[in-house]
Amino acid sequence: MEFDVIVVGAGAVGGSIAYELSTRGLNVCRIGETDRINAASKAAGAMNGCFGEVTSGLLSSDYGRLKLDMDRQAQHLWSSWAERLAISSGDSSSLFTAIGTHVLLNTAGMDEVDSVNFDTIENALREYGEPFEVVDPRKMKWLKPNHLVRPLRGLYIPNEHSVNSHLLLEKLDAAFVTEGGTLKNENAKRVLAEGGVAAGVELCSGEVLWARKVVVAAGVQSLDLLSDFDELAKKIPPLFSGYGVSILVKVPEGVDLPNSVIRTPNRAFACGLHCVPRGDGVLYLGATNIISERPKQQALISDVQFLLDCAVDQLNLDLHGAEIVSIQVGNRPIPADGFPLIGECDIEGLWLATGTYRDGLHQSPLLARYIADCLTDVETPDLDLSPFKPVRAPLSGFAREHTVRETVQQMFATGYEYRWNIKPYWFPLLDEGLSRNYEQLINDLHPLFTPPPELVAFSYLYESILKRLSQYYKEWS
């Protein structure tokens, strides 16, 4: 079987690219199991978060600001994207589950992380002219937190909504087939090379499909499919799994759902605590992001317990009586330098669209348009993603000396969120010890290249992560 384009990946990014290409008259095959076990998209809160995701670290580099520009452009596409999917899928039910986002600064974190990022969000909203309101959390009727972690300040961002990720994926499946796409409910084994170019895909069953172009958007497992392009893959930032747990709960009788997304600023290497209404009394709870040596399929009890404790404590004490509907596990694709892998590789016909970390679902309409424009030779002058080409030397998001400080602060933030109780004289000792260890790790790894803070922290724990970083850096030394 031969196609114009094969898209590998059944998540929001792969599904959106395949759908967009099919609407442009191309013969497209999409590969990937539709149950999407442990995929980031299925477990996502699906916040159309743009400014709510802003951190001081994000804005410290041109690459981070480019990611913010991508988020802003994607934000404006969602209304028309939802309309298109409704028409193509034949399902007119609304994708949107929340109107607006409340960002809260509470006392569960630490000043150097939570307060700084809260101020950064507010300053960015002003800088970019985005509408927002300063709110008093005490007047938000739904909130009922433990007084020890009560919110002190609040912002309301009216243009940042959320979508139902499960419904989105179902609509993408139906819309793609309606537009003439071929859906292969099976995972890929490898991308095939023929004459030095990408020529097709071998499925796990052994079946082979051929195409003029192959787009790999398989999340954290994307680079595992490039065994036929070993020398090329060595020069692409390796992908690590950001394992996360989310929980759907049925709120107790008499407790209404909030109307908006409610979240804290990003903290402790994660996307902050957040809840998202899903309708019919179901509330989505999320917060966790833990670098893992390999993708996980099941949640750890410790992470489930942590998330539930945070939700009850920081959001609404009445959630202690909520019923658990499901526990979801997702694996975010985190590149070695923290920035996405978007564009054609140095092999004809081979494209990547992955490494989007926490932004993939939100950016999916934008990435679909961008990849489709590239593959059909349509110019998109308003979006230059060439800095994120997959085959590249490591990009730098932080000044090297700042990376150590940021890593230590995020590790401390983890402790505060776990309510650690440490005597004051231990703090300078812990600070000094962690700083020395991280600085030594970075210096031993490479004289110039520096991984982002989350990979610094977990490289100290996992030798395998350190080894993969070292191998990648060696290719560009």
QUILINRA-V221396 format. One record per residue. N is the residue number from 1. SS is DSSP state (2 for helix, 1 for strand, 0 for the rest). PSI is psi in radians with two decimals (* if undefined). OMEGA is omega in whole degrees, -180 to 180 (none if undefined). Layout:
n & ss & psi & omega
N & SS & PSI & OMEGA
N & SS & PSI & OMEGA
//
This chain:
n & ss & psi & omega
1 & 0 & 2.34 & -178
2 & 1 & 2.41 & -177
3 & 1 & 2.86 & 172
4 & 1 & -0.80 & -178
5 & 1 & 2.39 & 168
6 & 1 & 2.26 & 175
7 & 1 & 2.11 & 179
8 & 1 & 2.02 & -180
9 & 0 & 2.24 & -177
10 & 0 & 0.18 & 177
11 & 0 & -2.94 & -177
12 & 2 & -0.70 & -178
13 & 2 & -0.92 & 179
14 & 2 & -0.75 & 179
15 & 2 & -0.67 & -179
16 & 2 & -0.71 & 178
17 & 2 & -0.81 & -180
18 & 2 & -0.76 & 179
19 & 2 & -0.82 & -178
20 & 2 & -0.75 & 179
21 & 2 & -0.68 & -179
22 & 2 & -0.57 & 179
23 & 2 & -0.23 & 178
24 & 0 & 0.22 & 173
25 & 0 & 0.18 & 179
26 & 0 & 2.65 & 176
27 & 0 & 1.84 & -169
28 & 1 & 2.41 & 172
29 & 1 & 2.28 & 176
30 & 1 & 2.25 & -176
31 & 1 & 2.34 & 176
32 & 0 & 2.40 & 180
33 & 0 & 2.35 & -175
34 & 0 & -0.07 & 173
35 & 0 & -0.36 & 170
36 & 0 & 0.80 & 179
37 & 0 & 2.27 & 178
38 & 0 & 0.36 & 176
39 & 1 & 2.54 & -178
40 & 2 & -0.71 & -175
41 & 2 & -0.72 & -175
42 & 2 & -0.57 & -177
43 & 2 & 0.03 & -172
44 & 0 & 2.59 & 171
45 & 0 & -0.31 & 176
46 & 0 & 0.75 & 173
47 & 1 & 2.30 & 172
48 & 0 & 0.94 & -174
49 & 0 & 2.22 & 177
50 & 0 & -1.33 & 179
51 & 2 & -0.45 & 177
52 & 2 & -0.32 & 180
53 & 2 & -0.06 & -175
54 & 0 & 2.43 & 174
55 & 0 & 2.88 & 177
56 & 0 & -0.61 & 179
57 & 0 & -0.66 & -180
58 & 2 & -0.70 & -175
59 & 2 & 0.09 & -177
60 & 2 & -0.07 & 180
61 & 0 & 2.79 & 176
62 & 2 & -0.58 & 180
63 & 2 & -0.68 & 177
64 & 2 & -0.70 & 178
65 & 2 & -0.55 & 175
66 & 2 & -0.70 & 176
67 & 2 & -0.70 & 178
68 & 2 & -0.70 & 177
69 & 2 & -0.67 & 177
70 & 2 & -0.77 & 179
71 & 2 & -0.73 & -179
72 & 2 & -0.76 & 179
73 & 2 & -0.70 & 180
74 & 2 & -0.65 & -178
75 & 2 & -0.63 & -177
76 & 0 & -0.16 & -177
77 & 0 & -0.29 & -168
78 & 2 & -0.61 & -179
79 & 2 & -0.87 & 180
80 & 2 & -0.58 & 178
81 & 2 & -0.75 & 179
82 & 2 & -0.67 & 179
83 & 2 & -0.76 & -180
84 & 2 & -0.77 & 180
85 & 2 & -0.64 & 178
86 & 2 & -0.74 & -179
87 & 2 & -0.85 & -176
88 & 2 & -0.66 & -177
89 & 2 & -0.36 & -175
90 & 0 & 0.17 & -179
91 & 0 & 1.90 & -175
92 & 0 & 0.01 & 180
93 & 0 & 2.51 & -174
94 & 0 & 2.39 & 175
95 & 0 & -0.47 & -171
96 & 1 & 2.36 & -177
97 & 1 & -0.23 & -179
98 & 1 & 2.58 & 178
99 & 0 & 1.94 & 178
100 & 0 & 2.94 & -179
101 & 1 & 2.29 & 171
102 & 1 & 2.21 & 175
103 & 1 & 2.17 & -175
104 & 1 & 2.41 & 170
105 & 1 & 1.93 & 180
106 & 1 & -3.10 & -175
107 & 0 & 0.28 & -179
108 & 0 & -0.36 & -177
109 & 0 & -2.53 & -179
110 & 0 & 2.69 & -174
111 & 2 & -0.78 & -174
112 & 2 & -0.29 & 179
113 & 2 & -1.09 & -175
114 & 2 & -0.89 & -177
115 & 2 & -0.73 & 179
116 & 2 & -0.80 & -179
117 & 2 & -0.59 & 176
118 & 2 & -0.80 & 178
119 & 2 & -0.64 & 179
120 & 2 & -0.71 & 177
121 & 2 & -0.84 & -179
122 & 2 & -0.75 & -180
123 & 2 & -0.67 & 179
124 & 2 & -0.69 & 177
125 & 2 & -0.73 & 179
126 & 2 & -0.77 & -177
127 & 2 & -0.71 & -177
128 & 0 & 0.04 & 178
129 & 0 & 0.52 & -180
130 & 0 & 2.32 & 179
131 & 0 & 2.43 & 174
132 & 0 & 2.88 & 177
133 & 1 & 2.48 & 169
134 & 1 & 2.23 & -175
135 & 1 & 2.73 & 175
136 & 0 & 1.94 & -177
137 & 2 & -0.45 & -180
138 & 2 & -0.33 & -180
139 & 2 & 0.03 & 176
140 & 0 & 1.90 & -171
141 & 0 & -0.60 & -174
142 & 0 & -0.56 & -177
143 & 0 & 2.40 & 176
144 & 1 & 1.15 & -173
145 & 0 & 2.90 & 169
146 & 0 & 2.35 & -177
147 & 2 & -0.46 & -179
148 & 2 & -0.35 & -180
149 & 2 & 0.62 & -177
150 & 0 & 2.60 & 177
151 & 1 & 2.47 & -179
152 & 1 & -0.59 & -178
153 & 1 & 2.78 & -180
154 & 1 & 2.64 & 174
155 & 1 & 2.52 & 173
156 & 1 & 2.14 & 180
157 & 1 & 1.79 & -170
158 & 0 & -0.37 & -175
159 & 0 & 0.11 & 180
160 & 0 & 1.85 & -173
161 & 0 & -2.73 & 173
162 & 1 & 2.76 & 176
163 & 1 & 2.83 & 176
164 & 0 & 1.87 & -174
165 & 2 & -0.64 & 179
166 & 2 & -0.79 & 179
167 & 2 & -0.68 & 178
168 & 2 & -0.82 & -178
169 & 2 & -0.67 & 177
170 & 2 & -0.74 & 179
171 & 2 & -0.67 & 178
172 & 2 & -0.72 & 178
173 & 2 & -0.91 & -176
174 & 2 & -0.73 & -178
175 & 2 & -0.71 & -180
176 & 2 & -0.80 & -180
177 & 2 & -0.73 & 179
178 & 2 & -0.62 & -179
179 & 0 & 0.17 & 174
180 & 0 & 0.13 & -180
181 & 0 & 2.71 & 177
182 & 1 & 2.14 & -176
183 & 1 & 2.11 & 176
184 & 1 & 1.87 & -178
185 & 0 & 1.10 & -177
186 & 0 & 2.59 & -179
187 & 0 & 2.71 & 179
188 & 1 & 2.61 & 175
189 & 1 & -0.76 & 180
190 & 1 & 2.72 & 171
191 & 1 & 2.37 & -175
192 & 1 & 2.48 & 176
193 & 1 & 2.49 & 177
194 & 1 & 2.04 & -178
195 & 0 & 0.52 & 177
196 & 0 & 0.16 & 178
197 & 1 & 2.82 & 175
198 & 1 & 2.28 & -173
199 & 1 & -0.20 & -178
200 & 1 & -2.89 & -176
201 & 1 & 2.38 & 172
202 & 1 & 2.26 & 179
203 & 1 & 2.87 & 179
204 & 0 & -0.44 & 178
205 & 0 & -0.21 & -177
206 & 0 & -0.24 & 178
207 & 0 & 2.51 & -179
208 & 1 & 2.31 & 176
209 & 1 & 2.45 & -176
210 & 1 & 2.61 & 179
211 & 1 & 2.74 & 176
212 & 1 & -0.55 & -179
213 & 1 & 2.53 & 179
214 & 1 & 2.22 & 176
215 & 1 & 2.08 & 180
216 & 1 & 2.00 & 179
217 & 0 & 0.94 & -173
218 & 0 & 0.50 & 175
219 & 2 & -2.42 & -174
220 & 2 & -0.33 & -179
221 & 2 & 0.11 & -173
222 & 2 & -0.83 & -175
223 & 2 & -0.33 & 177
224 & 2 & -0.32 & -177
225 & 2 & -0.01 & -173
226 & 0 & 0.62 & -179
227 & 2 & -0.45 & 177
228 & 2 & -0.12 & -179
229 & 2 & 0.87 & -170
230 & 2 & -0.82 & -178
231 & 2 & -0.63 & 177
232 & 2 & -0.79 & -176
233 & 2 & -0.51 & 180
234 & 0 & -0.43 & -177
235 & 0 & 0.06 & 178
236 & 1 & 2.37 & 178
237 & 0 & 2.17 & 179
238 & 0 & 2.68 & -179
239 & 1 & 2.39 & 177
240 & 1 & 2.69 & -177
241 & 1 & 2.18 & 170
242 & 1 & 1.52 & -176
243 & 1 & 2.29 & 179
244 & 1 & 2.66 & 179
245 & 1 & 2.37 & 171
246 & 1 & 2.72 & -176
247 & 1 & 2.32 & 172
248 & 1 & 2.25 & -180
249 & 1 & 2.65 & 173
250 & 1 & 2.03 & -175
251 & 0 & 2.66 & -179
252 & 0 & 2.68 & 177
253 & 0 & 2.34 & -179
254 & 0 & -0.17 & 177
255 & 0 & 2.07 & 179
256 & 0 & 2.78 & 172
257 & 0 & 2.60 & 171
258 & 0 & 2.75 & 179
259 & 0 & -0.40 & -175
260 & 0 & 2.97 & 164
261 & 1 & 2.44 & 174
262 & 1 & 2.21 & -175
263 & 1 & 2.84 & 169
264 & 1 & 2.91 & 172
265 & 0 & 2.82 & 177
266 & 0 & 2.41 & 180
267 & 1 & 2.69 & 174
268 & 0 & 0.86 & 179
269 & 0 & 0.08 & -174
270 & 1 & -3.11 & -174
271 & 1 & 0.43 & 180
272 & 0 & 2.79 & 174
273 & 0 & 2.39 & 179
274 & 1 & 2.64 & 172
275 & 1 & 2.53 & -176
276 & 1 & 2.15 & 178
277 & 1 & 2.42 & 178
278 & 1 & -0.02 & -179
279 & 1 & 2.82 & 180
280 & 0 & 0.63 & 177
281 & 0 & 0.14 & -178
282 & 1 & 2.30 & -179
283 & 1 & 2.33 & 177
284 & 1 & 2.32 & 178
285 & 1 & 2.32 & 180
286 & 1 & 2.83 & 178
287 & 0 & -0.54 & -162
288 & 0 & 2.62 & 173
289 & 0 & 1.91 & -176
290 & 1 & 2.16 & 179
291 & 1 & 2.25 & -177
292 & 1 & 2.61 & 178
293 & 0 & -0.55 & 179
294 & 0 & 2.74 & -180
295 & 0 & 2.46 & 179
296 & 0 & 2.61 & 177
297 & 0 & -0.33 & -178
298 & 0 & 2.59 & 180
299 & 0 & 2.54 & 174
300 & 0 & 2.51 & 178
301 & 2 & -0.71 & -177
302 & 2 & -0.66 & -179
303 & 2 & -0.64 & 176
304 & 2 & -0.78 & -180
305 & 2 & -0.76 & 179
306 & 2 & -0.83 & -178
307 & 2 & -0.79 & -180
308 & 2 & -0.72 & 178
309 & 2 & -0.76 & 180
310 & 2 & -0.75 & -178
311 & 2 & -0.81 & 179
312 & 2 & -0.80 & -175
313 & 2 & -0.82 & -170
314 & 2 & -0.32 & -176
315 & 0 & -1.06 & -175
316 & 1 & 2.03 & -178
317 & 2 & -0.42 & 179
318 & 2 & -0.22 & 179
319 & 2 & -0.19 & 177
320 & 2 & -0.38 & 179
321 & 2 & 0.14 & 180
322 & 0 & 2.69 & 178
323 & 1 & 2.37 & 178
324 & 1 & 2.12 & 179
325 & 1 & -0.81 & 179
326 & 1 & 2.67 & 174
327 & 1 & 2.18 & -174
328 & 1 & 2.53 & 178
329 & 1 & 2.29 & 177
330 & 1 & 2.74 & 180
331 & 1 & 1.83 & -179
332 & 1 & 2.46 & 178
333 & 1 & 1.98 & -177
334 & 1 & 1.94 & 179
335 & 1 & 2.82 & -176
336 & 0 & -0.46 & 179
337 & 0 & 0.00 & 176
338 & 0 & 0.02 & -177
339 & 0 & 2.63 & -170
340 & 0 & 2.81 & 176
341 & 1 & 1.73 & -173
342 & 1 & 2.10 & 174
343 & 1 & -3.07 & -179
344 & 1 & 2.45 & 175
345 & 0 & 3.10 & -180
346 & 0 & 0.54 & 175
347 & 0 & 2.26 & -178
348 & 0 & 2.29 & 174
349 & 0 & -0.03 & -178
350 & 1 & 2.12 & -178
351 & 1 & 2.61 & 175
352 & 1 & 2.51 & 173
353 & 1 & 1.46 & -176
354 & 1 & -2.98 & 179
355 & 0 & 0.42 & -175
356 & 0 & -0.05 & 176
357 & 0 & -1.97 & -178
358 & 0 & 0.01 & -171
359 & 0 & -0.07 & -169
360 & 2 & -0.90 & -177
361 & 2 & -0.77 & 180
362 & 2 & -0.68 & -177
363 & 2 & -0.05 & -172
364 & 2 & -0.73 & 177
365 & 2 & -0.64 & 179
366 & 2 & -0.82 & -180
367 & 2 & -0.61 & 177
368 & 2 & -0.80 & 179
369 & 2 & -0.75 & -177
370 & 2 & -0.87 & -179
371 & 2 & -0.71 & 179
372 & 2 & -0.70 & 177
373 & 2 & -0.75 & 180
374 & 2 & -0.75 & -176
375 & 2 & -0.34 & 179
376 & 0 & 0.24 & 176
377 & 0 & 0.70 & 174
378 & 0 & 2.31 & -179
379 & 0 & 2.41 & 175
380 & 0 & 1.39 & -173
381 & 0 & -0.32 & -178
382 & 0 & 0.03 & -177
383 & 0 & 1.86 & 177
384 & 0 & 1.84 & -179
385 & 0 & 0.33 & -179
386 & 2 & -0.54 & 176
387 & 2 & -0.37 & -177
388 & 2 & 0.31 & 177
389 & 0 & 2.48 & -172
390 & 0 & -0.75 & -179
391 & 1 & 1.82 & -173
392 & 0 & 2.75 & 168
393 & 0 & 2.77 & -178
394 & 0 & 2.34 & 173
395 & 0 & 2.71 & -178
396 & 0 & 2.13 & 178
397 & 0 & -0.47 & -180
398 & 0 & 2.59 & 165
399 & 0 & 2.50 & -171
400 & 2 & -0.75 & -178
401 & 2 & -0.44 & 180
402 & 2 & -0.44 & -178
403 & 2 & -0.77 & 180
404 & 2 & -0.80 & -179
405 & 2 & -0.76 & -179
406 & 2 & -0.71 & 179
407 & 2 & -0.79 & -180
408 & 2 & -0.78 & -179
409 & 2 & -0.72 & 180
410 & 2 & -0.61 & 176
411 & 2 & -0.71 & 175
412 & 2 & -0.70 & -180
413 & 2 & -0.63 & 176
414 & 2 & -0.76 & 179
415 & 2 & -0.76 & 179
416 & 2 & -0.66 & -180
417 & 2 & -0.46 & 175
418 & 0 & 0.10 & 179
419 & 0 & 0.77 & 179
420 & 0 & 2.70 & -179
421 & 0 & 1.61 & -174
422 & 0 & 2.39 & 179
423 & 0 & 2.51 & -173
424 & 2 & -0.65 & -175
425 & 2 & -0.20 & 177
426 & 2 & -0.45 & -173
427 & 2 & -0.85 & 178
428 & 2 & -0.55 & 178
429 & 2 & -0.78 & 178
430 & 2 & -0.75 & 180
431 & 2 & -0.85 & -179
432 & 2 & -0.77 & -179
433 & 2 & -0.83 & 179
434 & 2 & -0.75 & -179
435 & 2 & -0.79 & 179
436 & 2 & -0.75 & -179
437 & 2 & -0.79 & -179
438 & 2 & -0.68 & 179
439 & 2 & -0.72 & 178
440 & 2 & -0.74 & 179
441 & 2 & -0.80 & -178
442 & 2 & -0.78 & -179
443 & 2 & -0.65 & 179
444 & 2 & -0.50 & -176
445 & 2 & -0.84 & -179
446 & 0 & 2.53 & -179
447 & 0 & -0.38 & -176
448 & 0 & -0.77 & -175
449 & 0 & 2.38 & -178
450 & 0 & 2.19 & 177
451 & 0 & 2.84 & 176
452 & 0 & 2.82 & -173
453 & 2 & -0.72 & -178
454 & 2 & -0.60 & 178
455 & 2 & -0.52 & 174
456 & 2 & -0.84 & -177
457 & 2 & -0.78 & -175
458 & 2 & -0.35 & 172
459 & 2 & -0.52 & 178
460 & 0 & -0.42 & -179
461 & 0 & -0.57 & -172
462 & 0 & 2.02 & -180
463 & 2 & -0.58 & -177
464 & 2 & -0.64 & 178
465 & 2 & -0.75 & 179
466 & 2 & -0.71 & -179
467 & 2 & -0.76 & -179
468 & 2 & -0.68 & 176
469 & 2 & -0.78 & -179
470 & 2 & -0.74 & -180
471 & 2 & -0.71 & 179
472 & 2 & -0.80 & 180
473 & 2 & -0.63 & -179
474 & 2 & -0.59 & -180
475 & 2 & -0.42 & -176
476 & 0 & 0.23 & -179
477 & 0 & * & none
//
